[in-house]
Amino acid sequence: MTSGRLRGWGRGDGRVCAVMLELEAITMRFGGLTAVDGCGFSVEAGSITGLIGPNGAGKTTLFNVIAGALRPTAGAVRFLGEAITRLSPDARYRRGLVRTFQIPHEFHRLSARENLMLAASGQSGESLAANWLRWGAVRAEEAGLRGRADAVLDSLNLGHVADLPAGGLSGGQKKLLEIGRTMMSDARLVLLDEPAAGVNRTLLRDIEATIRRLNREHGYTFLLIEHDMGMIERLCGHVVCMAEGRLLIEGGFAAVRNDPRVLEAYLGERVPVGVDA
């Protein structure tokens, strides 16, 4: 992990970028269905930005476009000033753009520690030649990754499950493990897909504390989809609301939450703090 709070991230040309992510008029169509319609906004480096909206607003589709799982019908995605619209998910991952999922995608039979070790990119052991010709170096690297994984697990209060199969962890522990994998990958921007979904209140506090710590102490930038408005209010300095595939409004939590267009989008009802929308 990178230590110290970061004001901006370096680009390939050595300049500092204050904007981590830029979405320019993203449109995503599936046949005759327009899931995202000309949506554009930016995410500042070092921020925690919330992406909210009623079911069917296009939030997850937009996440898939950002992560590279979908190529948009129109529009552009820029990461640290670089156009990445046509890059593969792997290429984006190597640049530090990492996502988690609403339903965690752990390797069930591998231990929690092994799940984290696999998340580190650029491992020498990924090369068959290195395993034959540089066996000692590969083993030393593996030992270092094991130590890093244990340190990450301890920081997430998961040290006691390090050797257990990840498939046997609770829903909340799996969410923490997903965040741990982003820590192992040296992520710059983390896309969190409903981190509060299916998590009990005790583990939810741990997840919130981890997000806040990674942001404040290590400079991680977060963009999160979440229906728990209490979590959005506590964590996010900036909120973006989508409805029917379009950007509806963005700004501070209170201004967004009380905007008449947002209330109308949520079936005409005020969204109570701490209650899922």
VENZI-V287600 format. One record per helix or strand of 2 or more residues. SS is the DSSP state (hx for helix, st for strand). FROM is the first residue (numbers start at 1). LEN is the number of residues. Records with the same first field share a line. If there is no record, write none. Layout:
# VENZI-V287600
SS: FROM-LEN, FROM-LEN
This chain:
# VENZI-V287600
st: 9-2, 16-2, 19-12, 33-12, 48-5, 74-6, 82-2, 97-3, 189-5, 221-5, 238-6, 246-6
hx: 59-9, 89-7, 112-8, 124-3, 128-6, 135-21, 159-3, 166-3, 171-14, 201-18, 229-7, 253-5, 260-6
